[in-house]
Amino acid sequence: MAEGLLQEARIRIAYAELDLKENKDFAFCVRLFQEAVELLIKAMLRTLSIEYSKTHDPGKILEANKDILPEWLRQELNNITYASRWLRAEREPSMYGDEIEGIPPNKLYNEDYCVKA
């Protein structure tokens, strides 16, 4: 199962990088990176036999189980959970835009934002 999640994450990363270079669809790029981070964390959880509920921010589950994580992963935990939380907040806007302000997704993001993702 973890291997399948890793493969799905790799595919999303490849498409996000391609989209950034060729199409400049920054909102779609952010969305793909969000999905990739989510899948990568879920692959880690599966590998560690940690059960998780359906969530788009699995970083908090990883953090709740930090005591059983290998040292190298604990050292990166703050970065991982930050990325998971930050990208989770971008999930809906990257697809639907800002519905309150009436701003479409393609107007919310620029190249710098996508590169940060």
N, C-alpha and C positions, 0 to 999 in steps of 0.2 A: 504494500500500500504506500509506504513512504517513497519508494522508488518512482511510483506513478505520479505522486505529488511533485517530486523533484523534476521529473520530465515536463510536467505541465508548467512549472515555474520557469524552466529554461526556455520553453516555447514562448511564453509571455515576454520574457526579457528580450529575446531575439526580435520579436515583433515590435516591442517598444523602441528598441534601438533603431530598427529599420524605419519605423514610423517617424521617429525624431529626425533622421537624416533625410528621408525622401518626401514625406507628406507634410511635415510640420504640423501635424494634428496633436497639439500639445495636451489637450484634455484627454484624448484617447491614450496617449503615452503615460500620463499620470495614472489613469485607470489601470492600465496593464501592469505598471510597477506596483500598484497597490495589491493587485491580485497575486503577483509574483511573491511579494513579501509575505502575504497571508499563507500562500501555499508552502513556502519554504519553512515558515515557523511550524505549520501543521505537520510537515515532514519530520522536523526535529522532534515534535511531541510524539509522533507515531514511533519513531526510532527509540525513544526513551520509554515507550509503553505508557505514556500519559494520555488518559482519555480526556476529550474536550467536547464541549457542546458546540453547536453551530454558532459561530461568531466570525465577524470580519476583523476583529482585533484579538488574535490569539496570543499576542505578546504578553497580555496580563496573565494568561494561564501559565506561560513559560516562567514568568516572574514569580508566580505563586509556588512554583516547584523548583526554585533556584537551588535549594539544598541538595537536590539529586543531580544537578547539572555538572558536567565536567568543568574543571577549572577554566579551560580556554573559553568555554561558552559563557561562564559567569562573568569573565572579564569583558565580554562584549554585550552583556545583557542590557545595560542602559541604552546603548545604541540601537539594539534590536527592538526593545520595547518602545523607544521614542519613534523609530521609523514606523512601526506597526500602528501606533496611536495616531501619528500625524497623517499617515496615508489613509487610515480608516476614516478620518474626518473629511478627506477629499473624495471618498468613494462616490457619494451621490452627486456632489457638485460637478465632478468630472464627467458624469453621464447626463445629468439633467440641467446643469447650470444653476444659477441662483434664481430660483423661482419667485422669491419675494421681490428682488430688485429687477427681475425680468432680463437677466443677463445670460445669454446662451453659454454653454461650456467653452466654445472656441474663443470667447472673449475673456474668460476668466484666467486663462493660463498663458504663459509665454515660455520661451525656450529655457531661460534660466530656471524657472520653476520646475520644468520637466527634467532638466539635468539634475537638480537637487533631488528629485524623486528617485 
